[in-house]
């Protein structure tokens, strides 16, 4: 084999190795996440009135597109903590809870057997927790009101939580799912 052929083969091998180790883009992860969970979000929207766009944006944000430890190890896509009444499985990791001395301690999060359980519990959590009741006056297509309502109701401590959700919704066209037909009615026909 000639020196040129050897050199080209070497460069091709380097290129292939580098291409295989490129980080996956956030957009690619986002579209993968949307494709995987959009049907659940739509079904939950029709069951409870929570916009599919909000559910997808929250899931994407809270679970880092399904890649966080909380999502991969506990199937928790929404960062829902245990609360005193939770009797299901748990998962502990450091978040924002402090002990009496102000030291960061592990927080108790809900853990689920499957991603679907996380999506359903998130809906039930919002529907059955009194301080989220005001959200349900908003139309399921008013994702901005829902985003700001979630923040105002105390869902997250991040001051920019609502704008972050809105940005994801608008960037990925998640609001289009808010107009999706009811899958429960489609199956009846």
MARBA-3410 file (N, C-alpha, C, O; in Angstrom, 1 decimal):
189
0.8,-1.2,0.0,0.0,0.0,0.0,0.9,1.2,0.0,1.9,1.3,0.7 ~ 0.5,2.2,-0.8,1.3,3.4,-0.9,1.2,4.3,0.3,0.3,4.1,1.1 ~ 2.2,5.2,0.5,2.1,6.1,1.6,0.9,7.0,1.6,0.3,7.2,2.6 ~ 0.5,7.4,0.4,-0.8,8.2,0.3,-2.0,7.4,0.7,-2.8,7.9,1.4 ~ -2.1,6.2,0.3,-3.2,5.3,0.6,-3.2,5.1,2.1,-4.3,5.1,2.7
-2.1,4.8,2.7,-2.0,4.6,4.1,-2.4,5.9,4.9,-3.2,5.8,5.9 ~ -2.0,7.0,4.4,-2.3,8.3,5.1,-3.8,8.5,5.0,-4.4,8.9,5.9 ~ -4.4,8.3,3.8,-5.8,8.5,3.6,-6.7,7.5,4.5,-7.7,7.9,5.1 ~ -6.2,6.3,4.6,-6.9,5.3,5.4,-6.8,5.8,6.9,-7.8,5.6,7.6 ~ -5.7,6.3,7.3,-5.5,6.8,8.7,-6.4,7.9,9.0,-7.1,8.0,10.0
-6.4,8.9,8.0,-7.3,10.1,8.2,-8.8,9.7,8.2,-9.6,10.2,9.0 ~ -9.2,8.7,7.4,-10.6,8.2,7.4,-10.9,7.6,8.7,-12.0,7.8,9.3 ~ -10.0,6.8,9.3,-10.2,6.2,10.6,-10.4,7.2,11.7,-11.3,7.1,12.5 ~ -9.5,8.2,11.7,-9.6,9.3,12.6,-11.0,10.0,12.5,-11.6,10.3,13.5 ~ -11.4,10.3,11.3,-12.6,11.0,11.1,-13.8,10.2,11.6,-14.7,10.7,12.3
-13.8,8.9,11.3,-14.9,8.0,11.8,-14.9,8.0,13.3,-16.0,8.0,13.9 ~ -13.8,7.9,14.0,-13.7,7.9,15.4,-14.2,9.2,16.0,-15.0,9.2,17.0 ~ -13.8,10.3,15.4,-14.3,11.6,15.9,-15.8,11.7,15.7,-16.5,12.2,16.6 ~ -16.3,11.3,14.6,-17.7,11.5,14.3,-18.5,10.6,15.2,-19.6,11.0,15.7 ~ -18.0,9.4,15.6,-18.8,8.5,16.5,-18.8,9.1,17.9,-19.7,8.7,18.7
-17.9,9.9,18.3,-17.8,10.4,19.6,-18.3,11.8,19.8,-18.1,12.5,20.8 ~ -19.0,12.4,18.8,-19.5,13.7,18.9,-20.6,13.7,19.9,-21.4,12.7,19.9 ~ -20.8,14.7,20.7,-21.9,14.8,21.6,-23.2,14.9,20.9,-23.3,15.6,19.8 ~ -24.3,14.3,21.4,-25.6,14.4,20.7,-26.1,15.8,21.1,-26.1,16.2,22.2 ~ -26.7,16.4,20.1,-27.2,17.8,20.3,-28.4,17.8,21.1,-29.2,16.8,21.2
-28.6,18.9,21.8,-29.8,19.1,22.6,-31.1,19.0,21.8,-32.1,18.4,22.2 ~ -31.1,19.5,20.6,-32.2,19.4,19.7,-32.6,17.9,19.4,-33.7,17.5,19.4 ~ -31.5,17.1,19.1,-31.8,15.7,18.8,-32.4,15.0,20.0,-33.3,14.3,19.9 ~ -31.8,15.3,21.2,-32.4,14.7,22.5,-33.8,15.2,22.6,-34.7,14.4,23.1 ~ -34.1,16.5,22.4,-35.5,17.0,22.5,-36.4,16.3,21.6,-37.5,15.9,22.1
-36.1,16.2,20.4,-37.0,15.5,19.4,-37.2,14.0,19.7,-38.3,13.5,19.5 ~ -36.1,13.4,20.2,-36.3,12.0,20.7,-37.3,11.9,21.8,-38.1,11.0,21.9 ~ -37.1,12.8,22.8,-38.0,12.9,24.0,-39.4,13.1,23.5,-40.4,12.4,24.0 ~ -39.6,14.1,22.7,-41.0,14.4,22.2,-41.6,13.2,21.5,-42.8,12.9,21.8 ~ -40.9,12.6,20.7,-41.4,11.5,19.9,-41.8,10.3,20.9,-42.8,9.6,20.7
-41.0,10.1,21.9,-41.3,9.0,22.8,-42.4,9.3,23.8,-43.2,8.3,24.1 ~ -42.7,10.5,24.1,-43.7,10.8,25.2,-44.9,11.6,24.7,-45.8,11.9,25.5 ~ -44.9,12.1,23.5,-46.1,12.9,23.0,-47.4,12.3,23.2,-48.4,12.9,23.6 ~ -47.5,11.0,22.9,-48.8,10.3,23.0,-49.3,10.2,24.4,-50.5,10.3,24.6 ~ -48.4,10.0,25.3,-48.8,10.0,26.8,-49.3,11.3,27.2,-50.3,11.5,27.8
-48.5,12.4,26.8,-48.9,13.8,27.1,-50.3,14.1,26.6,-51.1,14.8,27.2 ~ -50.5,13.7,25.3,-51.8,14.0,24.7,-52.9,13.3,25.5,-54.0,13.8,25.7 ~ -52.7,12.0,25.8,-53.7,11.2,26.5,-54.0,11.8,27.9,-55.2,11.9,28.3 ~ -52.9,12.2,28.6,-53.1,12.9,29.9,-53.8,14.2,29.8,-54.6,14.6,30.7 ~ -53.6,14.9,28.7,-54.3,16.2,28.5,-55.8,16.0,28.4,-56.5,16.7,29.0
-56.2,15.0,27.7,-57.6,14.7,27.5,-58.2,14.1,28.8,-59.4,14.3,29.0 ~ -57.4,13.5,29.5,-57.9,12.9,30.8,-58.1,13.9,31.9,-59.0,13.9,32.7 ~ -57.1,14.9,31.9,-57.1,15.8,33.1,-57.2,17.3,32.7,-57.6,18.1,33.6 ~ -57.0,17.7,31.5,-57.0,19.1,31.1,-55.7,19.8,31.2,-55.6,21.0,30.8 ~ -54.6,19.1,31.5,-53.3,19.7,31.6,-52.7,19.7,30.1,-52.7,18.6,29.5
-52.4,20.9,29.6,-51.9,20.9,28.2,-50.7,20.0,28.0,-49.8,19.8,28.8 ~ -50.8,19.3,26.8,-49.7,18.4,26.4,-48.4,19.1,26.3,-47.4,18.6,26.6 ~ -48.5,20.4,25.8,-47.3,21.2,25.7,-46.6,21.4,27.0,-45.4,21.4,27.1 ~ -47.4,21.7,28.0,-46.8,22.0,29.4,-46.2,20.7,29.9,-45.1,20.7,30.4 ~ -46.9,19.6,29.8,-46.4,18.3,30.3,-45.1,17.9,29.6,-44.1,17.5,30.3
-45.0,18.1,28.3,-43.8,17.8,27.6,-42.7,18.7,27.9,-41.5,18.3,28.2 ~ -43.0,20.0,28.0,-41.9,21.0,28.4,-41.4,20.8,29.8,-40.2,20.8,30.0 ~ -42.3,20.5,30.7,-41.9,20.2,32.1,-41.0,18.9,32.1,-40.0,18.9,32.7 ~ -41.5,17.9,31.4,-40.8,16.6,31.4,-39.4,16.8,30.8,-38.4,16.3,31.3 ~ -39.3,17.6,29.7,-38.0,17.8,29.1,-37.1,18.6,30.0,-35.9,18.3,30.1
-37.7,19.6,30.6,-36.9,20.5,31.5,-36.4,19.8,32.8,-35.2,19.7,33.1 ~ -37.4,19.2,33.5,-37.1,18.5,34.7,-36.2,17.3,34.6,-35.4,17.0,35.5 ~ -36.3,16.6,33.5,-35.5,15.3,33.3,-34.3,15.5,32.4,-33.7,14.5,32.1 ~ -34.0,16.7,32.0,-32.9,16.9,31.1,-33.1,16.0,29.8,-32.2,15.2,29.5 ~ -34.3,16.1,29.2,-34.6,15.3,28.1,-34.6,13.8,28.3,-34.3,13.0,27.5
-35.0,13.4,29.6,-35.0,12.0,30.0,-33.6,11.5,30.3,-33.5,10.2,30.5 ~ -32.6,12.3,30.4,-31.3,11.8,30.7,-30.8,12.0,32.1,-29.7,11.5,32.5 ~ -31.5,12.7,33.0,-31.1,12.9,34.4,-31.1,11.6,35.1,-31.8,10.6,34.7 ~ -30.4,11.6,36.2,-30.4,10.4,37.1,-31.8,10.1,37.6,-32.2,8.9,37.7 ~ -32.5,11.1,38.0,-33.9,11.0,38.5,-34.8,10.3,37.4,-35.6,9.5,37.8
-34.6,10.6,36.2,-35.4,10.0,35.1,-34.9,8.6,34.8,-35.7,7.7,34.6 ~ -33.6,8.4,34.7,-33.1,7.1,34.3,-33.1,6.1,35.4,-33.3,4.9,35.2 ~ -32.9,6.5,36.7,-32.9,5.6,37.8,-34.2,5.4,38.5,-34.5,4.4,39.2 ~ -35.1,6.5,38.4,-36.3,6.5,39.2,-37.5,6.7,38.3,-38.7,6.7,38.8 ~ -37.3,6.8,37.0,-38.4,7.1,36.1,-39.3,8.3,36.5,-40.5,8.4,36.1
-38.6,9.2,37.1,-39.3,10.5,37.6,-38.9,11.6,36.6,-37.8,12.1,36.7 ~ -39.9,12.0,35.8,-39.6,13.0,34.8,-40.0,14.4,35.2,-39.8,15.4,34.5 ~ -40.6,14.5,36.4,-41.1,15.9,36.8,-40.6,16.4,38.1,-41.1,17.4,38.6 ~ -39.6,15.7,38.7,-39.0,16.2,39.9,-39.9,16.2,41.1,-39.8,17.1,42.0 ~ -41.0,15.4,41.1,-41.9,15.4,42.2,-41.3,14.7,43.4,-40.8,13.6,43.4
-41.3,15.5,44.5,-40.7,14.9,45.8,-41.8,14.1,46.5,-42.9,14.1,46.1 ~ -41.3,13.4,47.5,-42.2,12.4,48.1,-43.4,13.0,48.8,-44.5,12.4,48.6 ~ -43.3,14.0,49.5,-44.3,14.6,50.4,-44.6,13.6,51.5,-44.2,12.4,51.4 ~ -45.3,14.0,52.5,-45.5,13.1,53.7,-46.4,12.0,53.4,-46.4,11.0,54.1 ~ -47.3,12.2,52.5,-48.4,11.1,52.2,-47.9,10.1,51.2,-48.7,9.2,50.9
-46.8,10.3,50.6,-46.3,9.3,49.5,-46.0,8.0,50.2,-45.2,7.9,51.1 ~ -46.6,6.9,49.6,-46.3,5.6,50.1,-45.7,4.7,49.1,-45.4,3.5,49.3 ~ -45.3,5.2,47.9,-44.7,4.4,46.9,-43.2,4.4,47.0,-42.6,4.7,48.1 ~ -42.6,3.9,46.0,-41.1,3.8,45.9,-40.5,5.2,46.0,-41.1,6.2,45.6 ~ -39.2,5.2,46.5,-38.5,6.5,46.7,-37.1,6.4,46.1,-36.5,5.3,45.9
-36.5,7.6,45.8,-35.2,7.7,45.3,-34.6,9.0,46.0,-35.3,10.0,46.0 ~ -33.4,8.9,46.5,-32.8,10.0,47.2,-31.6,10.6,46.4,-30.8,9.9,45.9 ~ -31.6,11.9,46.3,-30.4,12.6,45.7,-30.5,14.1,46.2,-31.6,14.6,46.5 ~ -29.3,14.7,46.1,-29.2,16.1,46.6,-29.9,17.0,45.6,-29.8,16.9,44.4 ~ -30.7,17.9,46.1,-31.5,18.9,45.3,-31.4,20.3,45.9,-30.5,21.0,45.6
-32.4,20.6,46.8,-32.4,21.9,47.4,-32.8,21.9,48.9,-33.1,22.9,49.4 ~ -32.9,20.7,49.5,-33.3,20.6,50.9,-32.0,20.7,51.7,-31.0,20.2,51.4 ~ -32.2,21.5,52.9,-31.2,21.8,53.8,-31.5,21.2,55.2,-32.7,21.1,55.6 ~ -30.5,20.8,55.9,-30.7,20.4,57.3,-30.8,21.6,58.2,-30.7,22.7,57.7 ~ -30.9,21.4,59.5,-31.0,22.5,60.5,-29.8,23.4,60.5,-29.9,24.6,60.9
-28.7,22.9,60.0,-27.5,23.8,60.0,-27.2,24.4,58.7,-26.2,25.1,58.5 ~ -28.2,24.2,57.7,-28.0,24.8,56.4,-27.2,24.0,55.4,-26.9,24.5,54.3 ~ -26.9,22.8,55.8,-26.1,21.9,54.9,-27.1,21.2,53.9,-28.1,20.7,54.3 ~ -26.6,21.1,52.7,-27.4,20.4,51.6,-27.5,18.9,52.0,-26.5,18.3,52.2 ~ -28.7,18.4,52.0,-29.0,17.0,52.2,-29.7,16.4,51.1,-30.3,17.1,50.2
-29.7,15.1,51.1,-30.5,14.4,50.0,-32.0,14.6,50.2,-32.5,14.5,51.3 ~ -32.6,14.8,49.1,-34.1,15.0,49.1,-34.7,13.6,48.7,-34.2,12.9,47.9 ~ -35.9,13.4,49.2,-36.7,12.2,48.8,-37.6,12.5,47.6,-38.4,13.5,47.6 ~ -37.4,11.8,46.5,-38.2,11.9,45.3,-39.0,10.6,45.1,-38.6,9.6,45.5 ~ -40.1,10.8,44.4,-40.9,9.7,44.1,-40.2,8.8,43.0,-39.6,9.4,42.1
-40.3,7.6,43.1,-39.7,6.7,42.1,-40.9,5.8,41.5,-41.8,5.4,42.2 ~ -40.8,5.5,40.2,-41.8,4.8,39.5,-41.3,3.6,38.8,-40.1,3.5,38.5 ~ -42.1,2.6,38.6,-41.8,1.4,37.9,-41.6,1.7,36.4,-40.8,1.0,35.7 ~ -42.3,2.7,35.9,-42.2,3.0,34.4,-42.4,4.5,34.2,-43.0,5.2,35.1 ~ -42.0,5.0,33.1,-42.2,6.4,32.7,-43.6,6.8,32.7,-44.0,7.9,33.1
-44.5,5.9,32.2,-45.9,6.2,32.1,-46.5,6.5,33.5,-47.3,7.4,33.7 ~ -46.0,5.8,34.5,-46.5,6.1,35.9,-46.1,7.5,36.4,-46.8,8.1,37.1 ~ -44.9,7.9,35.9,-44.5,9.3,36.3,-45.4,10.3,35.6,-45.8,11.3,36.3 ~ -45.8,10.1,34.4,-46.7,11.0,33.6,-48.0,11.1,34.3,-48.6,12.1,34.5 ~ -48.6,9.9,34.6,-49.9,9.8,35.2,-49.9,10.4,36.6,-50.8,11.2,37.0
-48.9,10.1,37.4,-48.8,10.7,38.8,-48.6,12.2,38.7,-49.2,12.9,39.6 ~ -47.9,12.7,37.8,-47.7,14.2,37.6,-49.1,14.8,37.4,-49.4,15.8,38.0 ~ -49.9,14.2,36.5,-51.2,14.8,36.3,-52.1,14.7,37.6,-52.7,15.7,38.0 ~ -52.0,13.5,38.2,-52.8,13.4,39.5,-52.3,14.3,40.6,-53.2,14.9,41.3 ~ -51.0,14.5,40.6,-50.5,15.5,41.6,-51.0,16.9,41.4,-51.4,17.5,42.4
-51.0,17.3,40.2,-51.6,18.7,39.9,-53.1,18.8,40.1,-53.6,19.7,40.7 ~ -53.8,17.7,39.7,-55.2,17.7,39.8,-55.7,17.7,41.3,-56.6,18.4,41.7 ~ -55.0,16.9,42.1,-55.4,16.7,43.5,-54.7,17.5,44.5,-55.0,17.3,45.7 ~ -53.8,18.4,44.2,-53.1,19.2,45.1,-53.8,20.6,45.1,-53.8,21.2,44.1 ~ -54.3,21.0,46.2,-55.2,22.2,46.3,-54.5,23.4,45.7,-55.2,24.2,45.0
-53.3,23.7,46.0,-52.7,24.9,45.5,-52.4,25.0,44.0,-52.0,26.0,43.5 ~ -52.7,23.9,43.3,-52.6,23.9,41.8,-54.0,24.0,41.2,-54.1,24.0,40.0 ~ -55.0,24.0,42.0,-56.4,24.1,41.5,-56.7,25.2,40.6,-57.4,25.1,39.7 ~ -56.0,26.4,40.9,-56.3,27.6,40.1,-55.8,27.4,38.6,-56.2,28.2,37.7 ~ -54.9,26.5,38.4,-54.4,26.2,37.0,-55.5,25.8,36.1,-55.5,26.1,34.9
-56.5,25.1,36.6,-57.5,24.5,35.8,-58.6,25.4,35.3,-59.6,25.0,34.6 ~ -58.5,26.7,35.6,-59.3,27.7,35.0,-58.8,28.1,33.6,-59.6,28.7,32.8 ~ -57.5,27.8,33.4,-56.9,28.2,32.1,-57.3,27.1,31.0,-57.5,25.9,31.3 ~ -57.5,27.6,29.8,-57.8,26.7,28.7,-56.6,25.8,28.5,-55.4,26.3,28.7 ~ -56.8,24.6,28.0,-55.6,23.7,27.7,-54.8,24.2,26.6,-53.7,23.7,26.3
-55.2,25.2,25.8,-54.4,25.8,24.8,-53.6,27.0,25.2,-52.9,27.6,24.4 ~ -53.8,27.5,26.4,-53.1,28.7,26.9,-51.9,28.3,27.7,-51.8,28.4,28.9 ~ -50.9,27.8,27.0,-49.6,27.3,27.6,-48.9,28.4,28.4,-48.3,28.1,29.4 ~ -49.0,29.7,28.0,-48.3,30.7,28.7,-49.0,30.9,30.1,-48.2,31.0,31.1 ~ -50.3,30.9,30.2,-51.0,31.0,31.5,-50.6,29.8,32.4,-50.4,30.0,33.6
-50.6,28.7,31.8,-50.2,27.5,32.6,-48.8,27.6,33.1,-48.5,27.2,34.2 ~ -47.9,28.0,32.2,-46.4,28.1,32.7,-46.3,29.1,33.8,-45.6,28.8,34.8 ~ -46.9,30.3,33.7,-46.8,31.3,34.8,-47.6,30.8,36.0,-47.2,31.1,37.1 ~ -48.7,30.1,35.7,-49.5,29.6,36.9,-48.8,28.6,37.7,-48.8,28.5,38.9 ~ -48.0,27.7,37.0,-47.2,26.7,37.7,-46.2,27.4,38.6,-46.0,27.0,39.7
-45.5,28.4,38.0,-44.5,29.1,38.8,-45.2,29.8,40.0,-44.7,29.7,41.1 ~ -46.3,30.5,39.8,-47.0,31.2,40.8,-47.5,30.2,41.9,-47.6,30.6,43.1 ~ -47.9,29.0,41.5,-48.4,28.0,42.5,-47.3,27.3,43.3,-47.6,26.6,44.2 ~ -46.0,27.6,43.0,-44.9,27.1,43.7,-44.3,25.8,43.2,-43.7,25.1,43.9 ~ -44.6,25.5,41.9,-44.1,24.2,41.4,-42.5,24.2,41.4,-41.9,23.1,41.7
-41.9,25.3,41.1,-40.5,25.4,41.0,-39.9,26.6,41.7,-40.6,27.6,41.8 ~ -38.7,26.5,42.2,-38.1,27.7,42.8,-37.4,28.6,41.8,-37.1,29.7,42.2 ~ -37.1,28.1,40.7,-36.4,28.9,39.6,-37.2,30.0,39.2,-38.4,29.8,38.7 ~ -36.7,31.2,39.4,-37.5,32.4,39.0,-37.8,32.5,37.5,-38.8,33.1,37.1 ~ -37.0,31.8,36.7,-37.2,31.8,35.2,-37.9,30.6,34.7,-37.8,30.3,33.5
-38.5,29.9,35.6,-39.2,28.6,35.3,-40.2,28.7,34.1,-40.1,28.0,33.1 ~ -41.1,29.7,34.3,-42.1,29.9,33.2,-41.5,30.2,31.9,-41.8,29.6,30.9 ~ -40.6,31.2,31.8,-40.0,31.5,30.5,-39.2,30.3,29.9,-39.2,30.2,28.7 ~ -38.6,29.5,30.7,-37.9,28.4,30.2,-38.9,27.4,29.6,-38.6,26.8,28.5 ~ -40.0,27.1,30.2,-41.0,26.2,29.7,-41.6,26.8,28.4,-41.7,26.1,27.4
-41.9,28.1,28.4,-42.4,28.7,27.2,-41.4,28.6,26.0,-41.8,28.4,24.9 ~ -40.2,28.9,26.3,-39.1,28.8,25.3,-39.1,27.4,24.6,-39.0,27.3,23.4 ~ -39.2,26.4,25.4,-39.2,25.0,24.9,-40.4,24.7,24.1,-40.4,24.2,23.0 ~ -41.6,25.2,24.6,-42.8,25.0,23.9,-42.8,25.6,22.5,-43.1,25.0,21.5 ~ -42.3,26.9,22.4,-42.2,27.6,21.2,-41.1,27.1,20.2,-41.3,27.0,19.0
-40.0,26.7,20.8,-38.9,26.3,20.0,-39.2,24.9,19.3,-38.9,24.7,18.1 ~ -39.9,24.0,20.0,-40.2,22.7,19.5,-41.6,22.5,19.0,-42.1,21.4,18.7 ~ -42.4,23.6,19.0,-43.8,23.6,18.5,-44.7,22.7,19.3,-45.6,22.1,18.8 ~ -44.4,22.6,20.6,-45.2,21.7,21.5,-46.6,22.1,21.6,-47.5,21.2,21.9 ~ -46.9,23.4,21.4,-48.3,23.8,21.5,-49.2,23.2,20.5,-50.4,23.2,20.6
-48.6,22.7,19.4,-49.4,22.0,18.4,-50.1,20.8,18.9,-51.2,20.4,18.5 ~ -49.5,20.1,19.9,-50.1,18.9,20.5,-51.3,19.3,21.4,-52.1,18.4,21.7 ~ -51.4,20.5,21.8,-52.6,20.9,22.6,-53.9,20.9,21.7,-55.0,20.9,22.3 ~ -53.8,20.8,20.5,-54.9,20.7,19.6,-55.2,19.3,19.0,-56.0,19.0,18.1 ~ -54.4,18.3,19.6,-54.6,16.9,19.2,-55.9,16.3,19.5,-56.4,16.6,20.6
-56.5,15.5,18.7,-57.7,14.8,19.0,-57.6,13.9,20.2,-56.5,13.4,20.5 ~ -58.7,13.6,20.8,-58.7,12.7,22.0,-58.5,11.3,21.5,-59.3,10.7,20.8 ~ -57.4,10.7,21.9,-57.1,9.3,21.5,-58.1,8.3,22.1,-58.3,7.2,21.5 ~ -58.8,8.6,23.1,-59.8,7.8,23.7,-61.0,7.7,22.8,-61.6,6.6,22.7 ~ -61.4,8.8,22.2,-62.5,8.8,21.3,-62.2,8.2,20.0,-63.1,7.5,19.4
-61.0,8.3,19.6,-60.6,7.7,18.3,-60.6,6.2,18.4,-61.0,5.5,17.4 ~ -60.3,5.6,19.5,-60.3,4.2,19.7,-61.7,3.6,19.7,-61.9,2.4,19.5 ~ -62.7,4.4,20.1,-64.1,4.0,20.2,-64.7,3.7,18.8,-65.5,2.9,18.6 ~ -64.3,4.5,17.8,-64.9,4.5,16.5,-64.6,3.2,15.7,-65.1,3.1,14.6
END
